[in-house]
Every structure is written in structure tokens, then in C-alpha cells.
Amino acid sequence: MLAALCVWIWAWGAGKDGVYVAVYHGDTRIGTWPLPPQGERMITVRGDLGPVRIVLSPAGVRIAHAPCPHKFCVASGWHRKSGDAAVCVPSRVVARVEAGAAALDAVVQ
């Protein structure tokens, strides 16, 4: 029963208040934006290899364009649950879905 409750909380965490996207370049936090946003939003971050375009939408967050050679970050698609991250390793850019106190992803006793 507890396991089912934890899975339910985790699965629905992305739709609750308090979920946001934190964007980093290396160790520096560039900013945070609520998820889901009002409409679609494009964020451009200057990475080590050049500009990385990040899209926020009701579907989640994804990297739309990156100057890296293999584009694994672009192919990873949409990320929407707390703890998910879109990462361009060569550019050192991370868009991580995080949750505040209002959006729990698990409870352990």
C-alpha cells in the first residue's frame, strides 16, 4: 500500500504547484522557471560550445538545439517529473526538474 502511494505521488508530482525547472551552466544556476509555464517559453543559455536552446512547455522541458556533435541531449526528449534532467554534457548545460515543499515525490518513514 505504501509503495503504491509513493508511486502515485511520484507520477503526479509534475502537475502540482511547486514544480519548476532550474537551469545550470556548470555549477552556476542561471535561473528557475515554473513548470508547467503559461504557454511555451524558449530559453537560450551560453554553454561551453555555444548557445543551447531549452524549451519549457506544458509537456515539460527539453533541449531543442545544442552545438554538441552527437545531440544525445536533443534526442532525450521531454522531461517532466521531479528529478528528471535534460543535460548537454559537452556544453555543461543542465535543465533539471525540481520540486519545492509543495510537490513531494516520496515520503519515507
N, C-alpha and C positions, 0 to 999 in steps of 0.2 A: 504494500500500500504506500509506504513512504517513497519507495523507488518510483512508483507511478506518479506521485505528487511532484517529485523533483523533475521528472521528465516533462510533465505538463508545464511547470513553471519555466523550465528552460526553453521549451518550444514556443511559448507565448511571450517570452521576455522582450522580443524585438518590437512588439506592438505597444508596449507600456510606456508611460511617461518616465523620464529619467534616462532613456537610452540615447546615446549620442555617438558621434564619430570624432575621434581625436586623430589629428594628422601630425605626423612627425617627420622631420628630416634629421637623420642620425638621432642624437639624444635631445634635440630641440623640438619642443612642442610648438607647432605652427599655429594651431587653433583647434577649437571644438565647434561642432555644429549638431543641432538636434536631428534625431532620426526617428521617424521619417520627417523630412523637411516639408515645407509648404511648396509644392511643385518640385521642379528639378533644379539642381544647382551644380555648376561646374567650378571646381577649384583647381588652380594651377600652382604647383609647388616646384621650386627650382631644386632639382636633385643634383647629384654629383655628375651625371652625364648630360643634364639638360632638363627642360621642363617636363613634368609629369602631370597629366590631366586626370583629375579624380572627379567622378560623378556621384552626387547624392540624389536619391530619388525615393519615392515610396517603396520601390523594390529593394532598396538597401544602398550599399556603397560599392563602387568598383573603380578600377583604374582603366580609363578609356584609351589613354595613349601614354607610352613611355619610350624613351630613346634607347632602352636596353636591346641587346641583339636578339634574344630568344623570345621575349614578350610573354613569359610564363605568367607574369602579373596581370596582363590583359586577358589572357585565356582563363584565369581563375574565376572570372565572372562576378556575380553579385554576392555580397556578404551582408548578412542582416542580423545575426544572433550575437549576443554579448560574448566577447572573446574572439570572434571572427576577425580576420585582418586581411586586407589586400596589401601585398608587400612587393616592392620593386627593390630587390637586393642590390643590384649594381648601382642604382641611383640613391640607395639608402633612404627610401621614402616608404612610410607605413601609414595606412589609413585603418585604424582599429576601432571596432565597435565596442563601446564600453557602456556600463550601466552605473547609474548613481544608486543611492539608497532606495529609491522608489521602484527599482526594477531588479529584483533578486533573480539570480539564475540557479540557486540551490540553497538549501538550508540543511545544516549538519548539526546534530545534537551529540 
